[in-house]
Amino acid sequence: MTTADALFTQELDDLIAQCKIRIEQQRIHAKELSGAPPQQKHARAELVAAIADLAKLKDLRKHFTKQHIKHRAHRHSLASRWLPSALSR
């Protein structure tokens, strides 16, 4: 993994962690508003949005990891096909 890839995955992991904290805080906030239905409705909508954001971040992380593994396998495959013939010359 290149340095840029490592930084990108670390940034994604940090965003995922922050989003999880935000979700937990929003859950607490929504529960505290049980006596104020309009505000609770708004807080729940924000909670749903935060959960959707988390799902998107996780999908992006998974997709990036799969693409990275696929790219490494392809490079390894190319190298293994090229190196033996190059070494035999």
FENURBEL-V646281 format. One record per backbone hydrogen bond with DSSP energy under -0.5 kcal/mol. CO is the residue of the C=O (numbers start at 1). NH is the residue of the N-H. E is the energy in kcal/mol with one decimal. If there is no record, write none. Layout:
BEGIN
CO | NH | E
CO | NH | E
END
This chain:
BEGIN
2 | 6 | -2.6
3 | 7 | -2.5
4 | 8 | -2.4
5 | 9 | -2.7
6 | 10 | -2.3
7 | 11 | -2.5
8 | 12 | -2.4
9 | 13 | -2.7
10 | 14 | -2.4
11 | 15 | -2.4
12 | 16 | -2.6
13 | 17 | -2.3
14 | 18 | -2.5
15 | 19 | -2.4
16 | 20 | -2.2
17 | 21 | -1.9
18 | 22 | -2.5
19 | 23 | -2.4
20 | 24 | -2.2
21 | 25 | -2.5
22 | 26 | -2.4
23 | 27 | -2.4
24 | 28 | -2.0
25 | 29 | -2.4
26 | 30 | -2.6
27 | 31 | -2.1
28 | 32 | -2.1
29 | 33 | -0.9
31 | 34 | -1.3
33 | 36 | -2.1
36 | 40 | -2.6
37 | 41 | -2.6
38 | 42 | -1.9
39 | 43 | -2.6
40 | 44 | -2.6
41 | 45 | -2.0
42 | 46 | -2.1
43 | 47 | -1.9
44 | 48 | -2.5
45 | 49 | -2.1
46 | 50 | -2.2
47 | 51 | -2.3
48 | 52 | -2.1
49 | 53 | -2.4
50 | 54 | -2.2
51 | 55 | -2.1
52 | 56 | -2.1
53 | 57 | -2.4
54 | 58 | -2.5
55 | 59 | -2.4
56 | 60 | -2.5
57 | 61 | -2.5
58 | 62 | -2.6
59 | 63 | -2.9
60 | 64 | -2.7
61 | 65 | -2.3
62 | 66 | -2.6
63 | 67 | -2.7
64 | 68 | -2.4
65 | 69 | -2.5
66 | 70 | -2.7
67 | 71 | -2.6
68 | 72 | -2.4
69 | 73 | -2.4
70 | 74 | -2.2
71 | 75 | -2.5
72 | 76 | -2.6
73 | 77 | -2.4
74 | 78 | -2.6
75 | 79 | -2.7
76 | 80 | -2.6
77 | 81 | -1.6
78 | 82 | -2.3
79 | 83 | -3.2
80 | 84 | -0.7
81 | 85 | -0.6
82 | 86 | -2.1
83 | 87 | -2.7
84 | 88 | -1.4
86 | 89 | -0.7
END
